[in-house]
Amino acid sequence: MLLGNALAALPEEYREVLVMRDVEGLSTVEASAAVGVSAEALKSRLHRARSALRDALRPMLEPQAVESAGLEVEQLSYALP
């Protein structure tokens, strides 16, 4: 449910294009026609959607990645840019 909750939290215009492109496999042209925006606008929304989803999932997934690597959370803060 982690991914489902993060997807549900996205704004509708982002969730819509993310699902069309990454789940349903529509092309940029197909998805932009379905949404009624230009291909360029769709690409921008998709980029923002992916970034927002990544940002939403990062806090939930990074502690697990840190623990599996045998590091402490304090060590991670020094390793991140």
SULCORNOR-V178626 format. One record per pair of residues at least 12 apart in sequence whose ideal C-beta (glycine too) atoms are under 10 Angstrom apart, sorted by sequence separation. I is the first residue (numbers start at 1). J is the second residue. D is the distance in whole Angstrom. If there is no record, write none. Layout:
BEGIN
((I & J & D) (I & J & D))
END
This chain:
BEGIN
((7 & 19 & 8) (19 & 31 & 9) (20 & 32 & 9) (27 & 39 & 9) (28 & 40 & 9) (30 & 42 & 10) (31 & 43 & 10) (18 & 31 & 10) (29 & 42 & 9) (32 & 45 & 9) (63 & 76 & 9) (66 & 79 & 9) (17 & 31 & 6) (20 & 34 & 6) (28 & 42 & 6) (31 & 45 & 9) (32 & 46 & 10) (62 & 76 & 7) (16 & 31 & 9) (17 & 32 & 9) (20 & 35 & 7) (28 & 43 & 6) (31 & 46 & 8) (7 & 23 & 9) (26 & 42 & 10) (17 & 34 & 9) (16 & 34 & 9) (17 & 35 & 6) (28 & 46 & 8) (62 & 80 & 9) (16 & 35 & 6) (17 & 37 & 9) (21 & 42 & 8) (13 & 35 & 8) (20 & 42 & 9) (21 & 43 & 9) (13 & 37 & 9) (17 & 41 & 9) (21 & 45 & 10) (22 & 46 & 8) (17 & 42 & 6) (21 & 46 & 6) (16 & 42 & 10) (17 & 43 & 9) (20 & 46 & 9) (17 & 44 & 9) (18 & 45 & 8) (22 & 49 & 9) (13 & 41 & 10) (17 & 45 & 5) (18 & 46 & 6) (21 & 49 & 9) (22 & 50 & 8) (16 & 45 & 8) (17 & 46 & 5) (21 & 50 & 9) (15 & 45 & 10) (17 & 47 & 10) (18 & 48 & 9) (19 & 49 & 9) (14 & 45 & 6) (17 & 48 & 9) (18 & 49 & 4) (22 & 53 & 9) (13 & 45 & 6) (14 & 46 & 8) (17 & 49 & 6) (18 & 50 & 7) (14 & 47 & 10) (16 & 49 & 9) (17 & 50 & 10) (11 & 45 & 9) (14 & 48 & 6) (15 & 49 & 7) (18 & 52 & 9) (13 & 48 & 9) (14 & 49 & 4) (18 & 53 & 7) (13 & 49 & 8) (14 & 50 & 9) (11 & 48 & 9) (14 & 51 & 9) (15 & 52 & 9) (10 & 48 & 9) (11 & 49 & 8) (14 & 52 & 6) (15 & 53 & 9) (10 & 49 & 6) (14 & 53 & 8) (10 & 50 & 10) (11 & 52 & 8) (7 & 49 & 9) (10 & 52 & 6) (9 & 52 & 8) (10 & 53 & 6) (9 & 53 & 9) (6 & 52 & 9) (7 & 53 & 7) (10 & 56 & 8) (6 & 53 & 6) (9 & 56 & 6) (6 & 54 & 9) (6 & 55 & 9) (7 & 56 & 9) (3 & 53 & 8) (6 & 56 & 4) (7 & 57 & 10) (5 & 56 & 8) (6 & 57 & 5) (5 & 57 & 10) (6 & 58 & 10) (3 & 56 & 10) (2 & 56 & 9) (3 & 57 & 7) (6 & 60 & 8) (2 & 57 & 7) (5 & 60 & 9) (3 & 60 & 10) (2 & 60 & 6) (2 & 61 & 8))
END
